Amino acid sequence: MPTLPLDGVTVVSCEQAVAAPLATRHLADLGARVLKIERPGTGDFARAYDETVHGLSSHFVWLNRSKESVALDLKSDAAGPVMAALLDRADVFVQNFAPGVAERLGLGAADIRASRPRLITCSVSGYGSSGPYRDAKAYDLLIQSEAGLVSVTGSADEPAKSGIPAADIGAGMYAFSGILSALYDRERTGQGTELEVSLFDSLVEWMGFPLYYAGYGGTPPPRTGTSHPAIAPYGTFTAGDGTEVVLAVQNEREWAAFCEHAVERPGWVTDTRFATGSARVANRPELEREIAEIFAGLTGAELEARLTSGRIAHARRRELPDVLTHPQLTARDRFAEVGTSAGPVRATLPPITVPGRAPRMDPVPAVGEHTDAVLAEFGFDPEALRRQGVV
């Protein structure tokens, strides 16, 4: 098989939950070897989030394929030499301990890089290593609340968190991209570096549009469900047969096409109520009411035909079972089979594709599945360490 971009890169990760495991899984997808350090017995606590995937956690299955699980009690003195040996041969060390824990375990960035200048370290935390929130609990919902995402999500009547762990995903992706940039920089300078990524900083970055809107507009963008506070028509509309279609008319050219093809009201282009984007937003209730009346007389197929003929941006609002059979995923063969301790499961292929090189899609490990093999590879006696209670 052709090599992947990160073949030969070794990552040691003391990780759990979502953010750090997401970063390292993307590294593994691109060929990196990821040694996942877990607590003996229970392992990463995300393993126990649910039991929906043949008895395994949906979060864990999603985030941990292609990794080697090494069970190691980091609080044991005997674990120190093991971690030192692993880090001596690592290119990247990732950890998402609570602030201060890495230092207490002798795994702080400054300590481990002192004798390993080529090592890249990445610390993932809730709020960063300083400031009044440094030691605060930082679960995804809490970060979404503090960063204001909950305040702009939901309906006018009630705020809501996002349906996915947005703060965790944001931090994981910034850790991933930061590590890639550090690997590239090391190729030029020969030196590693210390990276720090926080869930709060990551999500605040993603909140850029609402923050600018509120900071300079004087009021926050209103919660509008699937609509948009600054664009209309935008959101979910229903055809007469119940088909839900999502519109996103974002400029005057699309608006003219929408008037001609979708609603067959070319006069709306110059109608003072709807002639500009700001006018359409100001008159959103009236605009949406009139659109709804027209769409009620069409079937979903008829409506989609009109939208397609006018090259008007639209989508179907799909439920999750529909996504699993989505024609685009099927046509592009975007699913693969991944092994687990409970049997094979279906997984989506990584979004980064490398022409001519298949992504790595190795099994999801059981807790400590690779402990003995890895310890032996690095010169340790697994049974001796087991007798000491280290593994």
N, C-alpha and C positions, 0 to 999 in steps of 0.2 A: 504494500500500500504506500502511496506517496506520503511523505511526512507532512504533518500539520504545522502551522506557524510557531506553535509553542512547544513542539517536541524537544525534549532535552531540558526543559525548565522544570524545576522541582519546587513545589509549594508546600510548606508546612503550615497547617491552620488549626488554631485552637478556637473553634467556632461552634456556634449554636444558633438556633432560631432561624432568621431569614436573611438578614442583610449580608453578613460575611459569607454564609454558604452560597448565596446567589452569586457573589463575586467570584468565588473559587470554582463554582460549577461552570461558569462561562470560561474561565481559564482552562478547565479540564476539557471542555468542548473543543477548544482550539489546540489540544494536545498536551497540555501541562500535566505532570504527575502531581496529584494532590494527596498528601498524607493528612488525613483528618484525625485530629487527636480528640478522643471522647472519654468521658467518664466510664470506668469499668462498670459493667452491669446495665446501667440505664442509658448511657450515652447522651447524645444531643437531646435536650428536652423537647425539641420539635418532633421527635419520634412518637411522642405521646399526645400530640394535638388532637388526633382523631384516628379512626380505624376504618376509613372508607375505601381504601385501596387494598382489597383482599386482606384486611386486617391491619394494614400499614397506614401511616399518616400521609395524607395527600400533600401536605407541605414538604415532608421529608423526601418523599418519592420525587417530587418536582425539583428539589434543590440539590440532590446529593448523588446523582448517578456519576459513574466514572471516577469515583474516589476510592481510596484505600483507608479503611477504618482501623485505627490503632488505639486500643484501649489502654489508657495510662493515667494513673493517679498522680496528678501534678503536685499534690501536697506532700507526697512522699519524698524524702531526701534522695532516695535511689532513682527517682525520675529525672533528677537534674542531669546526670551524665548521659541519659538516653536523649533528652531534648538537645543537649549540647552536640551530640553526634549527628542528630537529624539536621540541626541548624548549620553545622559545618558544611553540609553538602546541599543546603537549600539555596535557592535563588530568591525566594520570597517567603516572608513570614507574615501571616495574617492572624489577628486576634480580635475578638470582641468581648473581652472580659469587662467587668465593671471597672470604672476608673480606679487606678491604683493597684489593682490585683496583679497585673502583669509585672509590675515592679516588685511586689512582695514575693512573687514566684521566681524572681531572677530573670524574667523575660521582658523587661522593659527595653524599649528600642535602643536607648543609649548604651545599656549594658551589653546587649548581644551584638551590637554593631561595632563595639570597640575593637574587637579582634576579627571582625568580619566586614570589612569596609565595602565589599561588593553586595552585601545582603540588602534587600529592599524590605522594609517593614511597613505594614499597614495596620493602623489601629482604627477600628470601627466602634463608635460609642454613640450614646444617645444625644448628648449636648456638647461634646468636646471635653478637652482635658483641663479647662479652666472656666471661670465664671460661676455665678451663684447657682446655676442648675447642674453643675458638674456631676453631682452625686445623685440626682433625681432619677427615679425609675423612668424608663423611656420606652415603654411598649408602644407599638405603632399607633393605636388610637390616641394615646396621650400626646404623641408628637403631632399627629394630625390636628388635634385640638389646639395645642400651643402655637402651631404655625399658621393657624387660621383656615386650614383646608375645610374643616367641618363647617365653618361659618359661611362658606360660599357654595357648599354642596347640599343638594336636597331641593325641597320645594319652598315656596314662599312661606308656607305654614310651619315647616319643621326642617331644621338642619339634619345632615346625615354624614356619616363617615363614608369614605370611598369603599367600594365593594372589594377592593384588593388592598394589600398592605403597602400603600403608596410610599410611606416614609422609609420602610425597610427596603423596598425595591429601589427607590431613589438612591439611598446610601450604598446599596450593593452595586448599582451601576457606576456610581462615581468611584467606588473602590476599584472596580474592574478597570475602568478607563485610566484611573490614576496609576495602577500597577503597570498597565501596558506602556504608559508614557515613561514611567521610571525604568522599565526594561529597555526601552529605546534610548533613553538618556544614558544608561549605563554602557550601552554599546559605544557611545561617543566618548564618555569620560572615564569609564572603568570603575566608577563609583556608584554604590547604591544610595539609598536615601530613606528618610522617614516620612511616611504619609499618614495623615490623620483625616478621617472622614466622620462626620457626625450625621445622624438621622435628621436632626433639627436643621442644620445648615443646608442639607440636601433638599429638604422639603421647602424651606424658605426660598431657595433658588427656584424651585418649581412654581412657587407662588408669585413669580415676578409680575405677570399681567395684573392680577387682582391688587397687588401692592401698589403698583404704579397708578392703577385706576383709582384706588382709594386715596392715595397720597396726594395726587394732583387733581383729582376730580371732586374731592371733598366728601364723597360718600362711597361705601363699598359697592361692588357690583351685586345686584340683587340675586337671590337664589331663584332660579327659573326652571328647575327640573332639567329636562333635556334641551330646553331653549338656551339662548345665549343672551347675556345682558346687553350686548352692544351690536347684535346682528339680528335681522328679521327679514324674511321668515327663516327660522332655524329651529329644528326640533322635530318632534314626533307628530305626525298627522295620520288620520285613519280613513281608509277608503270605505265605501258603503258596505263591503262584505267583511269588514273587520280587519283587513290587512293593515298593519302599521308600517308606515314609510317615514324615514327620517330625511329631512331636507337640510341643506346648508347652502343657502343662496348668499354669496359673500361679496359680490361686486355688481356694478350696474349692468355689465354685459350679461351676466347670469340672470339678473332680475328681468331684463328685457326678454330673454329666452323663456323664462318661467311664465311671464305674462302671456306670451304668444302661444306656447305649446302646452303648458301644464294646466292653466286655468282659462285659456282662450279669452283673455281680457287685455288686449293690447293697449287699451286706453289707460290702464293702470300705470304705464310707464310715465305718463305726464300728469297723472292725478296728483294733486298737491298733497293728498294724504300719504301717498306712497312713493313719491318721485325720487326721494333721496334715502340713503341709509338711515340717517337720523330721523327722518319723518316716519319711516316704517317702524322704527323702534318706538317712537313716541305714540304711534297709533297701532301698536302691536295687537291689542285686544280686537279692534275692529278688523284689522287685516286677517288675523287668524280665524275670526268668525266667518268672514266671507270665503276664505280658502276652504274651511271645513264644509261649508254649504255646497261648494262645487265638488269637492272630493267625495261627499256622501252619495253623489249620483254616479260614481264610477266604481268598478270592481278594482281589486288590487292589480290585476293584470293590465287593465285599461290605463290605470294611473301610471304604472311603471312604464308602459309603452309610450305614453306622452312624455314622461320625464327623459326617457332614453332618446326619443326622437329629437328632443331639444338639447341633448347633451347637458342636462341639468344635474348637478351633484345630488345624489340621493343614495339611500341604503335601506335595507330591511332591518327592522329592530328584531334581532334574533334572541331566542332563549338559548341557554347553554347547550341543551341537546342538539339544537340546530347547528351550533358552531362545530360540534364534533363531526357533523356530516356536511360541513360547508363545501359547496362545489369548488371553491378556489383552493382549499386545502387538499381536496381529493384530486383535482386535476394536476396539481403540482407535487403530489405524492409527499405531503409534508408530515406524515406520521411514520414512526419507526417503533420497533419493539425493543424494550429494555428489560433486562432480567432483574428480579428482586428475590429476596428470600421466600416470598410467598408466590412466586411464579411470574411469568412475563406480564408486562403491562404496556399499554400504548403510550407513547410520548411524542410530543411535537419536536420536530427537528430544530436545532438552534437557528435563530434569526440571522446570524452571520454565516454566509456561505462562502466557501473558497472553491473556485472552479477546479474541477478535476480531483478534489480531495474530499472524501467523505468525512463528516464530523465524527468525533468520538462519542459513542453511545454505549458505554460499558455499564455493567450492572450497578444497582443501588446496593451498597454494602450493609450487611448486618453489623451490629455493634461488635467491634473488635475482630472482625472477620480476618483482617490481614495482620493482626498483631504479631503472631509468631513469625510469619515470613519476613516482615519488615525488621523486627528485632534481630533475627538471625542475619539478615543482609547487612545490618549495621554493626555486627560483631557482638551481640548480646545473647545471653542464654535465657530464652523465654521462661523456661521452667524455674530457673533460679529467681527471676524477677517475680514470677507468680507466687513462689513460696514467701517472698517478702511482701506480698500484697500490693505490688506496684501495678500489676496488670490483671 
